[in-house]
């Protein structure tokens, strides 16, 4: 789960960051704020960016850029109907416009009341956690200073780090980070999702694999990441994928 803040005013960017740091539940989450000078580039690249249904977007509806916050939200909603969207604005007359665009934001909040924004974020977070727990589709991973809340489909693979017994590297569909745990515990957490766990140093999500190059011994994931394995490991992985295909008919 990640929070994206789309705002072109540096002052408001800093205000929100400071407000989130006041709340333990929110300060532990990953926050992505794009520089205002890059917003138009980000808008053009939205179709190619990878984000999860568990991610949350906070969007200033009144961006002073070529494309408005509504334009951003429409593109985000078309790409992923399930992610959460919060609109911030000082203008409370834009609601009908949003309804007509069929964006379905989770909240429409006063930009000047950041305490309300933080409380709404916490409420949304609780709702998401509850929904995901009920469907058994959220995994909690411990970082050095953050807790990462991950859906299984956000994982490409997790690997050990040479020389470290309890530190692992997470490679995801849209972010990579270091977690503090043992590989045997990670394998147990993802076993029920049919991850490939037969290798000592890896836990691999076969459902995010686009292709396996047996000659080059490379595993190519859907987000264009690549994992190098030994020839014997590639054969084991392919057998695991075949077993899943047979099980699913």
N, C-alpha and C positions, 0 to 999 in steps of 0.2 A: 504494500500500500504506500502510495506516494502522493504528496500534495504539490500541485502545480499552481503558481500564482501568476496570472497574466495581468500585468499592471505597467503602465508606461511612466509613472511618476515615482522617481527614486525616493522621495520623502515618504510616500505611502508604502513603498516596498519595505523600507526600514521600520516603519511603524508596525506593520503586520508581523515582521520577524520578531521584534521585541515583545509584542503581545503574545505570540505563540510560545516564546521562551518562558513566559510566566506560568505556563500550564504544563505540568509533568507529562500528561498523556499526549500532548501535542508536540512538545519539544523533542520527543524521542523519534518522531516520524521524519522521514526524508522530505525536505522542502526544496523544490526547484523554482527559482525565480529567473526569468529570462531578462537580460539587459534590454532596455527600451529600444536601443538602436538595432536589436536583432529581431524584434517582434514581427516585422513583415516577412523576414526570411523564415521564421518559425511558422508563420501562417502558410506560406507556400509549401513548407515541408511536412505539414501536419499529416498528410496522407501516408507519408513514409515512416513517421515516428511510431514507435511501438509503446503502447501503454495498456494497462490492465483494467479490467472491469472494477477492480477494487480501488483504483486511483480516484483522486478527487481534484477537481479544478475550481479555483477561485478566480473569477474573471471580473475585471472592471468593465462595466457595460459601456462606459463613456470614454473609451480609448481615443486619444488624440492622434490616431494613426490612420492610414488609408482604410484599413478594415476595422470595424467596430467590435466590441466585445460580443455582440450578437452574432457577427460573422464567424468569430472564433468558435463560439459555442455550437453553432449549426454544423460546422465542419467536424468538431469533436464528437457531437452526438451522432452524426452520420457514420463516423468511423467506429464508434463504440456506444451503443444505446444504453449500456448498463453502468457506465462510470457516473460519478456524482458531479454535479455542477452547482456552484454557488455564485450568484450574481451580486456584485457590490455596486451601489450607485447612490448619488445624492439626489437623484430624480425619481420620485415614486410614481411617475406617470407612465413608465415604460412597460408596465405589466401586460397591457393588452397587446403590445407589439410582440412581446415574448410568446404569449399564448398563440398568436396568429402564426408565428414561426414554428410552432410545435417543438420547442426545445426541451420542455419539461424540466426546468431547473429544480433542484431539491430545495433551494432557499433563494429568496430575494431580500437582501439586507441593506441597511443603511451603512454606507461607507464610513461615516463619521463615528460609528459606535463599534469600535473594534472588540470591546468586551463581549458584545452580543455576537459578533462574528466568531470569536473563540468558543463561546458557549455552544453555538450552533454546530461548530466543527466537532466538538466533543460529543454532542448528541448524535450527529451523523456517524461518528466513529463507533459509538456504542451500538447503533442500529446495524451497521455493517458487520461488526464483530458477532453480534447475536445471530444475524442471518447466516453468516458463514459458519458459525459453530453448529447451527442446526443442520446445515448441509455437510458438515465435516470437511469443509474446503478451505480451512485456513491453518497455516503452520506458523508458529512463533519461533523466530530465530534470534539469538542473542548476539548483538554486536558489542564493541567495547563500550560505547556510550549510548547506543540506541537499541531499541527492540524493533526488529523487522517483522511485519505481518505479511506473509506471503501465501498466495494461492498456488497450488501445485502447478498450474499451467504457466506460471511466471518463471519456472525453473528450467534452465537448459541443463546445467549439471553443477555439482558441487565437488570440489577436489581438496585433497590434503595439501598442506604447504610443507615443503622439505624442511626438516629441522624443528618443526613445531608439532607437539603432540596433541594440542587441544585448540589449534587455530586452523580454520578451513577457509577456502575461497569460494564464494557464491558467484556463479555466472548465470545471469538471468536474461529474460527477453528484452529488458530495457535498462538494466543496471547491474553492476557488479559490486560486491563489497566483501569484507572480511567478517566472519562470524566466529564465535568462541564456543566450540563444542567438539565432541569426538565423533569420528566418522561412523562408528557403530550406532550411535544415538540418532544421527541423521538418517541412516539407512532404515532404522526402525520407524521413524516418522513418515517416511515416504514409501514404505513397503506396500501399503494398501493401495497406492496409486500406480502400481506396476512399474515402478522405477527399476532400472537395471542396476543391481547392487552386487554383482558377482565379482567385481574388481576391487582390490584392496583400497585403492586410493580415490575411487570415484563413486558417485551416485548420479546416474544419468536419466533424464526424462526422455524416453523414446518417442513420445508424442510430439516433441518439438524438433525432431530430426527431419530435415528435408531430404538428405541423401547420404549414403555411406560410400565413399570411394575406397574400394578394396585394394586397388593398386597403389594408391598414394597413402593408404591407411589413415584417411581423414574422415571425420564425422562433421558434416555441414548442417548447421541448424537453420531454422526458418528466418532468423534475424541476421543471417550471414556470418555468425560466429563459427569458428572452426576448432575442433579438438583433435589432436594427434594421438593415436593409440598404436599399440603393437599389433602385429598381424594376428596373433592368437586372441587378443582382446577384441579386435574387430569381428572375428568369427563368433565369439561368445555373444557379443552384442546382437549380431544378426540372427543368431539362434533365438535369443530372447524376443526379438521383434517378431520372428516367425511364430513363436509360441503364443504371443498376444493375438496375432492375426487368426490363428487356429481357434483360440478361445472365443474370439468375437464372431466366429463363423465366417 
